[in-house]
Amino acid sequence: MAVRAVRGAVQLERDEAGHMHEQVSALLTAVLERNDLVPDDLISVWFTATPDLHSDFPAVAARLLGITDVPRQELDIAGAMPRVVRVLAHVETDRSKAEVAHVYLGAAGALRKDIAQ
């Protein structure tokens, strides 16, 4: 079994805690489903959020799904897409690097057109 990194992102429509929980849950669920993973396959999950998101931590949504130990941090870069939550998950999987499905939901797909599936 190999350790792989799975990336993803979602752009929120608004900065509200309930909306963030809903969208981050959808992102995490898609990452797990598209890669045939279960929470026990996760080694670590790293969240970042753009500095314009203040309503809650993205990690709260992960904890509601039973996923814990997830830090949050983001750089404030001029001109960056607003209201974006990103995830980087280290997972145990039998998939090759080429078979890993990176998940960029909604408008966040524009961030990485080269790898978004």
N, C-alpha and C positions, 0 to 999 in steps of 0.2 A: 504494500500500500504506500502511495506517495503522498507528500504534503504539497498541496497546490494553493495558489492565491486566487480568489474569485473576487472580481470587482463589480461594483454597481453604483447607481445613483438615481435619484428622483428629484425633480423640481417641485416644490410645494406651490400651491396657488395662493396661499396666505399663511401668515405666521400665527397659527392657533394650535394649542396643544393637542386637541382632539384630531384635527386634520393631520398634524405631524404624526401622531400615533398610527393613524389609519394608513398614511402613505408609506411610512417606514415599515410597518407590518407587511404591507403589500410587497415592498421591495425585498424584504428578508424571505418572505414566503416564496416569491418567484426565484430567488437565488437558490433556495433549498430544492424546490420542485424541479427546476430546469437542470439541476446537477445531480438529481437523484440522491439528495443528502437528507439526513435527519440531524436534529440539534446535537446529538452525541458525536457527529462527525466533525463538528467545529472545534478547532484548537484555540483560535482567538478571533475576535471581531473588533475591528477598529472603525469607529465612526468619525467623520468630520462633518461640520456644518458651517455654512457661510455665516459671517458675523451678523447678518441681518435677521437671523433666526434667534429669537429670545424667549419664546413661549414655553419651551421645555427642552430637555435633552433627548436626542434621538434614541439613546440607549434605553429610555423608559419603554418604548415600544418593544424593544428586544426582550426586556425583562418580562413584559406582559406575555410574550411568547415562550418564556422559560429559558431565555438565553441571557447569561450574565457576564460580568467582567468585561465591559465594553467602554473604553475611554472615548472622549470627544475632544476635538481640537480642529481648528481651521485657520488658514492664513487669510488676511484681508487684502485681496489683490484688486486693484482698480480695474474696472471693466469686466470682472468675472460675472458669470451668470448668477443672478440673485436667487435666494431661497432654495439652495441646493443642499441635500444631505447625501453624503457619499459613504460607502461601506467597502471595507477590505476585509475579507474573511479568509483565514488560513484553515484549510480543511484536509481531512484524510479521505482520499478517494482513489479508486482504481482508474479513473479517467486520465488520459494523457493531457498535456498542456493544450493541445489543439482541440480536445473535446470539451474543455471547460467552457461553460456558458456564462459570460459576463452579462449583467442585467442593468440596462439603463432605461428606466421607465419614462414615458411621456416626453416632454421637451428636453429632458436630460440626455436623450439619445444623441443630441447634437454635440455633446461633450466628447464622445469617443465613437464616431461613426466607423472607425477602423476595427473596433472589437465588439461593439454593441450587437447583441443577437436578439 
